[in-house]
Structure formats: structure tokens, C-alpha cells
Amino acid sequence: MRFTTTTQRRFPMPAVVPILATFIGCLVTVQTPVRCEETIPKVNPVQQISNANADFGFRLFAEMQKAQPNGNVFFSPYSVSSALTMTLNGANSDTLVQMGRTLSVNKIPLENVNRGYEALNMRLKTPGEGVRMNVANSLWANQNLTFIDSFLNDNKKSFNAEVANLNFGNSRAAADRINGWVNKQTQGKIDNLVKPDSLSNMTAMVLVNAIYFQGDWSYPFEKAATKDEPFQLVGRQTVSVPMMRRAKMEKYGYMKGEGFQAVRLPYGSPKPRESRFSLYVFLPDRQDGLRDLLNTLSAENWDSWRRQMRPTEGTVILPKFKMQYESELNKALTALGMGIAFDREKADFSGMLRQKAFISKVNHKAVLEVDEKGSTAAAATSVEMGLLSVMPARKPFTMKVDHPFFLAIVEESTGQILFMGAVWNPKG
């Protein structure tokens, strides 16, 4: 992998126009008795990214659920958005715009997007008592390609991304290397994220995010209270599952909505101000009501429901279960509006490398375990970048040097020609 420089890129200007207009207004309207710094919106990059990820996450979830209407879906919006935002740092023109809209960051300056992820990742490194957390990012670059140094530097700084060179021509070894890294970062929960048959000499880069979470309940369920009970499925069928039970717990956040009820189960320290992680469970009133509830999911409603929760005494009966989920997200992301990034001809990732590249595959894998002690969850996302016309497959050739020829001896890292000449007669 080699590096090259480029001018610093910015997100499309409309994202900052309102702030500039406000500032200019302060300068020209001197009679207004309001200090300029009071009229310029105070930006919290972490909150901006959190809000954007919620909006993106719910929209992506809806598309993923469409693919299997009555099937389990479990994924990490943060993992997907992190991997795609690292990729976003290499996008330009319409590709940058479409990806920004899909990720709900199109109204945020790109510098703020990166700064928000940098701060959020730092905060996640100190999850508090009773919680283990790991977020890791990596860029696996084709060793034969030249990448823009600002793209690599932005991802190293904002996402603390590891950068490594790989020979994608040896697809099995390359996949094993990436998958080994993912497995380590997720404590062995995620394996085989990247498939060898999707890698080749035409792979430019694989961008990966891995996330691991292990949290103990603030108020654990008693194992002695767990017993097998029927769980109702769609179509009046039932299955027997171990159901955990916790009664008379007034510390839970609870709300009763229209057609559903919801509870917040905290992890870590039982002290309210120290508990930073929670599991939210939303239960429809009707056995067949989940579809209607899912149709109301949005970032706006989510925020409203969370605000309505209040400490309430009650009993929680929750299944003890494990689940795994894996999905290729190309179709879902295209439906959300970033189809150009997958288009071999139209994709523009000139902020990443000089050669023509596009996103060939976005893959996501996640696992969840819930028991009496707490929850363990892990996920990983890979964004595979393909090449359009660089390093095409070549036919075998024969070169018989049987007439005058030119030669040169070159120092490759600098391109310096050390010797050159023309050979007219090899025998002098």
C-alpha cells in the first residue's frame, strides 16, 4: 500500500449555510441586542451522531425486516454506520451526497461527523461498573494500490482504525486474517464475517467495524425462578422456552403506550446516575401486534417513548435465549438511497484512492445472548471495495527478446532511475 496526498475535503456546503447565514446576520444587524455567540447553534457532535444513527438505524431495520417479515432480525446500527462512515471519508460528488443522506449526516459538516465518532468511541471505552465494551475498526488495504493519505489519516484519528496491507490474490489467507481480527475483537462471538470467494486481486480494501458488549443486570433475575413456559408465535402456534422472572422491582423504567407497553432494564451499577446501558423491551398488547408496532418505529417516536418512561413497580417475565443473525446489506442500503455507491460506473471514491472503485458488498453479522445474569452482544460489519478496471486479468504472453531493446534499473520507492540503456548487440 502506498500513500498519496490530496486537498482536504469538505461535506457539501448546504450543511453549513444556515450557521454561516446566522453569523453574517449578527455582523450586519448591529442594532439587535443579542450577542452573536447566543444566536449561533451550539453543536454537540456526539449528540448529532447519536441522533443520526437512531434515524439511520430505524430506517435500515425496516428494510431488513422486509426481507424476512416474520423472521428474527438483530444487528448493530452503530457497527454498520461506523463502517460506512469510514467509507464515507473516501467518497466524493454524488456518492458523498447519497451516502450522507442514507446515514442521516448530510446536514452535518464532515469534520463534525468524524469528531462525533471520535468522541463517542472514546466514551464507549469507559462503560462503567458491571459492563464490558469494545469497539474496534480496521482498514485492510490491497498492498498493490495507492491510497489517499488524508483518507487513511482521518480514519486513524477519528475511528482509531488499524491499517494493514493484504495480498487479496490469496483470498483464503486474506479472509482468515480479517476474520481472525474480528473474532479476537468480539471475544470469539463473531467468526467468518468475510468470505474468501468474495475477495480477489480486484478487491481494493475491506473496511471493518467490530463491537462487543457484555453487561450484568443491575437487578439480576433469580435462576430458581426460571422455568419453561409457552411462547406464542404468529399463527397461534407455541414453543416452550425458559422464562426468567423478576417481581416487585420499582426501579424499572416503564411506560404504557397505545397498543403496547415498554420496560427499561438497566445494566451495571444500580445507582441511576451510574447506569449508562440498558435493554429496552417493547411488547405489543396483541399477540399479532408486532407488525403494527414496527410500522410506528422512528427516531422521533423512539425519543418520545424513552422520555415517557418512569420508575414503576412491576413484574418482568423475559425469555432466556440466544440468537444469531447475518445479512448482506446491499439491497437494503440501496433502497435507503445510496445505490450509487454500489454502481461500478457511477461510484466516486476518489477521496480514497486514484483508481476507480465501488462498494461491492456490505455484510453484517450479530449475536445476542440473554440470561439471568445479563446480556452479551457482538456484531461486525465489513464494507468490501471493488475495483473497476485496475489490475485486469491478463492473458499469458511470450516475450522473446531477439532484437535490440532498452533497459533501465530503478529504485522503486522513489522512482529514481539508476541506470538505463539500449542494447543493440548483446555481444558488443
C-alpha positions in Angstrom: 0.0 0.0 0.0 1.3 3.4 -1.0 0.1 6.9 0.0 -0.6 10.0 -1.9 -1.8 13.4 -0.9 -4.8 15.4 -1.8 -6.5 18.6 -0.8 -8.7 18.4 2.3 -12.3 17.6 1.6 -15.4 19.1 3.0 -19.0 17.9 3.2 -21.4 19.7 0.8 -21.8 23.4 1.6 -25.6 23.4 2.3 -24.8 21.7 5.6 -23.1 24.8 6.9 -25.0 27.5 5.1 -27.6 28.1 7.9 -24.9 28.6 10.5 -22.9 31.0 8.2 -26.1 32.9 7.5 -26.8 33.4 11.2 -23.2 34.5 11.8 -23.3 37.0 9.0 -26.7 38.3 10.2 -25.0 39.1 13.6 -22.4 41.2 11.8 -24.8 43.3 9.8 -27.6 43.7 12.3 -25.7 45.5 14.9 -28.8 47.1 16.5 -30.1 43.7 17.6 -29.4 43.4 21.3 -28.4 39.7 21.1 -24.8 38.5 21.3 -23.7 36.7 18.2 -22.5 33.7 20.2 -26.0 33.2 21.5 -27.5 33.0 18.1 -25.1 30.5 16.6 -26.4 27.0 17.4 -24.2 25.2 19.9 -23.2 21.9 18.3 -22.7 18.7 20.2 -21.1 16.3 17.7 -21.7 13.2 19.9 -25.4 14.0 20.2 -25.6 14.8 16.4 -24.1 11.4 15.6 -26.3 9.6 18.1 -29.4 11.2 16.6 -28.3 10.4 13.1 -27.6 6.8 14.0 -31.0 6.4 15.5 -32.7 7.7 12.4 -30.5 5.6 10.1 -30.9 2.5 12.3 -34.7 2.5 12.3 -34.9 3.0 8.6 -32.3 0.2 8.0 -34.2 -2.0 10.4 -37.4 -1.6 8.4 -35.7 -2.6 5.2 -34.0 -5.6 6.8 -37.4 -6.7 8.3 -39.0 -6.5 4.8 -36.6 -9.2 3.6 -38.0 -11.7 6.2 -41.3 -10.4 7.6 -41.7 -12.9 10.4 -38.0 -13.7 11.0 -35.7 -12.6 13.7 -33.6 -9.5 12.9 -30.8 -8.4 15.2 -28.0 -6.0 14.2 -25.8 -3.1 15.4 -26.7 0.2 13.8 -23.6 1.6 15.3 -21.4 -1.0 13.7 -23.0 -0.6 10.3 -22.9 3.2 10.4 -19.3 3.2 11.7 -18.0 1.0 8.8 -20.0 3.1 6.3 -18.8 6.4 7.7 -15.2 5.3 7.4 -16.0 4.6 3.8 -17.8 7.9 3.5 -14.4 9.6 4.2 -13.3 8.4 0.8 -16.4 9.4 -1.2 -16.9 12.4 -3.4 -19.6 14.2 -5.5 -22.9 12.4 -5.7 -21.6 9.3 -3.9 -20.8 11.5 -0.9 -24.2 13.2 -1.0 -26.2 9.9 -1.3 -24.2 8.2 1.4 -24.6 11.2 3.7 -28.4 11.2 3.2 -28.6 7.5 3.9 -26.6 7.8 7.0 -28.6 10.9 8.1 -25.4 13.0 8.4 -25.9 15.1 5.2 -26.7 18.2 7.3 -23.6 17.8 9.5 -20.2 19.0 8.3 -17.9 16.0 7.6 -15.4 17.3 10.1 -18.1 17.2 12.8 -19.2 13.7 11.8 -15.6 12.5 12.3 -15.3 14.4 15.5 -18.5 13.0 16.8 -17.4 9.4 16.2 -14.1 10.1 17.8 -15.7 11.4 21.0 -18.3 8.7 21.0 -15.8 5.9 20.6 -13.7 7.4 23.5 -16.8 7.4 25.7 -17.6 3.8 24.9 -14.1 2.8 26.1 -15.2 3.6 29.7 -18.6 1.9 30.1 -18.6 1.8 33.9 -19.1 -0.9 36.6 -20.6 -4.2 35.5 -20.2 -3.6 31.8 -17.5 -4.6 29.3 -17.3 -2.9 26.0 -15.1 -3.0 23.0 -15.3 -1.0 19.7 -12.6 -1.6 17.1 -12.1 -0.5 13.5 -9.7 -1.7 10.8 -8.8 -1.0 7.2 -7.4 -3.9 5.1 -5.7 -2.4 2.1 -4.7 -4.0 -1.2 -0.9 -4.0 -1.0 -0.5 -3.1 -4.6 -2.7 0.1 -4.6 -2.0 3.7 -3.8 -4.4 5.3 -1.2 -5.0 8.9 -0.4 -3.2 9.7 2.8 -5.9 12.1 4.2 -8.5 9.3 3.9 -6.3 7.0 5.9 -5.3 9.7 8.4 -8.9 10.7 9.0 -9.9 7.1 9.8 -6.9 6.5 12.0 -7.7 9.7 14.0 -11.4 9.6 14.3 -12.0 5.9 14.3 -8.7 4.7 15.8 -8.6 2.4 12.8 -5.8 -0.1 12.4 -4.4 -0.2 8.8 -2.8 -3.3 7.4 -1.8 -4.4 3.9 -3.1 -7.7 2.4 -2.5 -9.8 -0.7 -6.1 -10.3 -1.8 -4.9 -12.6 -4.5 -4.5 -15.2 -1.8 -8.2 -14.9 -0.8 -8.2 -17.6 1.8 -5.3 -16.2 3.7 -6.7 -12.6 3.5 -10.1 -13.7 4.7 -8.5 -15.7 7.6 -6.5 -12.6 8.6 -9.6 -10.4 8.7 -11.8 -12.9 10.4 -9.2 -13.7 13.0 -9.1 -10.0 13.9 -12.9 -9.8 14.1 -13.0 -12.9 16.2 -10.5 -11.5 18.7 -12.2 -8.1 19.0 -15.6 -9.8 19.7 -14.3 -12.3 22.3 -14.9 -15.2 19.9 -18.6 -14.3 19.2 -18.3 -13.4 15.5 -16.5 -15.6 13.0 -16.4 -16.0 9.2 -17.6 -12.5 8.6 -15.7 -12.2 5.3 -15.9 -15.0 2.8 -12.8 -16.0 0.7 -14.8 -16.2 -2.5 -15.7 -12.5 -2.3 -12.1 -11.4 -2.3 -9.7 -11.3 -5.2 -7.0 -9.1 -6.8 -9.8 -6.8 -7.7 -10.5 -6.1 -4.0 -9.3 -2.6 -3.2 -10.0 -2.5 0.5 -12.1 -4.1 3.2 -13.3 -1.7 6.0 -14.4 -3.4 9.2 -16.1 -2.5 12.4 -16.4 -4.8 15.4 -18.3 -4.2 18.6 -18.7 -6.3 21.7 -20.9 -5.7 24.8 -21.3 -7.7 28.0 -23.5 -6.3 30.7 -24.7 -7.6 34.0 -28.2 -6.7 35.1 -28.4 -4.0 37.7 -31.1 -6.2 39.2 -30.3 -9.9 38.2 -33.0 -12.5 37.7 -33.0 -15.4 40.1 -32.2 -18.6 38.4 -34.5 -20.5 40.7 -37.4 -18.6 39.3 -36.7 -19.5 35.7 -39.0 -22.2 34.2 -40.1 -23.4 30.9 -43.3 -21.8 29.6 -45.1 -21.5 26.2 -44.1 -18.6 23.9 -46.8 -17.7 21.4 -45.8 -17.5 17.7 -47.6 -15.9 14.8 -50.4 -18.2 13.7 -51.4 -19.4 17.2 -48.5 -21.8 17.5 -46.4 -22.0 20.6 -42.9 -23.1 21.6 -41.6 -23.9 25.1 -38.8 -21.6 26.2 -37.2 -20.8 29.6 -38.8 -17.7 31.0 -37.0 -15.6 33.6 -39.0 -13.7 36.3 -38.4 -10.7 38.5 -41.2 -9.3 40.7 -41.7 -6.1 42.7 -39.0 -4.1 41.1 -39.8 -0.4 41.3 -36.5 0.7 39.8 -37.5 -0.2 36.2 -38.4 2.5 33.8 -41.9 1.7 32.4 -44.5 3.2 30.1 -47.8 2.2 28.7 -48.3 3.3 25.1 -51.1 3.0 22.6 -51.3 -0.8 21.9 -48.1 -1.7 23.7 -46.1 -1.5 26.9 -42.3 -1.0 27.4 -39.7 -1.5 30.1 -36.1 -0.4 30.5 -33.8 -3.0 32.2 -30.5 -1.3 33.3 -27.1 -2.9 33.2 -24.2 -2.3 35.6 -24.4 -0.2 38.8 -27.9 0.0 40.3 -27.3 3.7 41.0 -29.4 5.6 38.5 -26.7 8.2 37.6 -24.1 5.5 37.1 -26.1 3.1 34.9 -25.3 4.0 31.3 -26.5 1.0 29.5 -30.0 -0.6 29.3 -32.1 -3.1 27.5 -35.4 -1.7 26.2 -38.2 -4.2 25.6 -41.4 -3.2 23.7 -44.3 -5.6 23.9 -47.5 -5.3 21.8 -50.8 -5.8 23.6 -52.0 -8.2 20.9 -50.3 -11.5 20.1 -50.2 -10.5 16.4 -49.5 -6.8 17.1 -45.7 -6.7 16.4 -46.1 -5.7 12.8 -48.2 -2.7 13.7 -45.7 -1.7 16.4 -42.8 -2.0 13.9 -44.6 0.3 11.5 -44.6 3.1 14.1 -40.9 2.8 14.8 -39.0 6.0 14.0 -36.3 8.1 15.6 -38.9 10.7 16.7 -41.2 8.2 18.3 -38.3 6.4 20.0 -37.1 9.6 21.6 -40.7 10.4 22.8 -41.2 6.9 24.3 -37.9 7.0 26.2 -38.8 10.3 27.7 -42.2 9.0 28.9 -40.7 6.1 31.0 -40.9 6.4 34.7 -39.8 4.3 37.7 -42.7 1.9 38.3 -43.1 -1.2 40.5 -43.9 -4.3 38.5 -43.0 -7.8 37.4 -40.9 -8.6 34.3 -41.0 -12.1 32.7 -38.5 -12.3 29.9 -37.3 -15.2 27.7 -33.8 -16.6 28.3 -32.5 -17.0 24.7 -29.7 -16.9 22.2 -29.9 -15.7 18.6 -27.6 -15.1 15.6 -28.2 -13.0 12.5 -26.3 -12.4 9.3 -27.2 -10.4 6.3 -25.8 -8.8 3.2 -27.0 -5.2 3.2 -26.5 -4.1 -0.4 -30.2 -4.2 -1.3 -31.3 -2.5 2.0 -28.8 0.3 1.6 -29.7 0.8 -2.0 -33.4 1.1 -1.0 -32.4 3.8 1.5 -30.9 5.8 -1.3 -27.1 5.1 -1.6 -27.3 2.9 -4.7 -24.7 5.0 -6.5 -22.1 3.7 -4.1 -22.6 0.1 -5.5 -22.7 1.3 -9.1 -19.5 0.2 -10.8 -19.6 3.1 -13.3 -21.0 6.0 -11.2 -19.5 5.4 -7.7 -16.9 8.1 -6.8 -14.4 7.1 -4.1 -11.7 9.4 -5.4 -11.1 10.6 -1.8 -10.0 7.0 -1.0 -7.8 6.1 -4.0 -7.0 7.2 -7.5 -8.3 4.1 -9.2 -12.0 3.6 -10.0 -13.6 1.8 -7.0 -17.1 1.0 -5.8 -18.7 -0.8 -2.8 -19.1 -4.5 -3.8 -20.5 -5.8 -0.6 -21.6 -4.8 2.9 -22.0 -7.7 5.2 -23.2 -7.7 8.8 -23.2 -10.4 11.5 -24.5 -10.2 15.0 -25.2 -12.4 18.1 -27.2 -11.9 21.3 -27.4 -13.9 24.5 -29.8 -13.0 27.3 -29.8 -14.9 30.6 -30.4 -14.4 34.4 -27.0 -12.6 34.9 -27.2 -10.2 32.0 -26.7 -9.9 28.2 -23.9 -10.4 25.8 -24.0 -9.0 22.3 -21.5 -8.7 19.5 -21.6 -7.6 15.9 -19.3 -6.9 13.0 -19.7 -5.1 9.7 -17.5 -5.4 6.6 -17.5 -3.0 3.6 -15.7 -4.5 0.6 -14.4 -2.2 -2.0 -14.1 -3.5 -5.6 -12.0 -2.2 -8.5 -13.5 -1.4 -11.9 -10.6 -1.6 -14.2 -7.3 -1.7 -12.3 -5.2 -4.8 -12.5 -7.4 -6.6 -15.0 -6.8 -10.3 -15.6 -4.2 -10.7 -18.3 -3.7 -13.5 -20.8 -0.4 -15.4 -20.7 2.2 -13.9 -23.0 5.5 -14.7 -24.6 8.3 -12.1 -24.9 11.3 -13.3 -27.0 14.0 -10.6 -26.7 15.7 -11.4 -30.0 16.3 -7.9 -31.3 17.6 -4.5 -30.0 16.0 -3.4 -26.7 16.0 -0.8 -24.0 16.7 -1.4 -20.3 16.6 0.6 -17.0 17.4 -0.1 -13.3 15.1 1.8 -11.0 14.8 2.4 -7.2 11.1 1.7 -6.8 10.2 3.6 -3.6 11.3 6.9 -5.2 11.1 6.0 -8.9 14.7 7.1 -9.3 16.3 5.7 -12.5 19.7 4.4 -11.5 20.8 3.0 -14.9 19.3 3.0 -18.4 20.5 2.0 -21.8 19.8 0.5 -25.2 21.1 -2.9 -26.2 21.7 -3.2 -30.0 24.0 -6.1 -29.9 24.3 -8.3 -26.8 27.8 -9.4 -27.8 29.1 -5.8 -28.1 
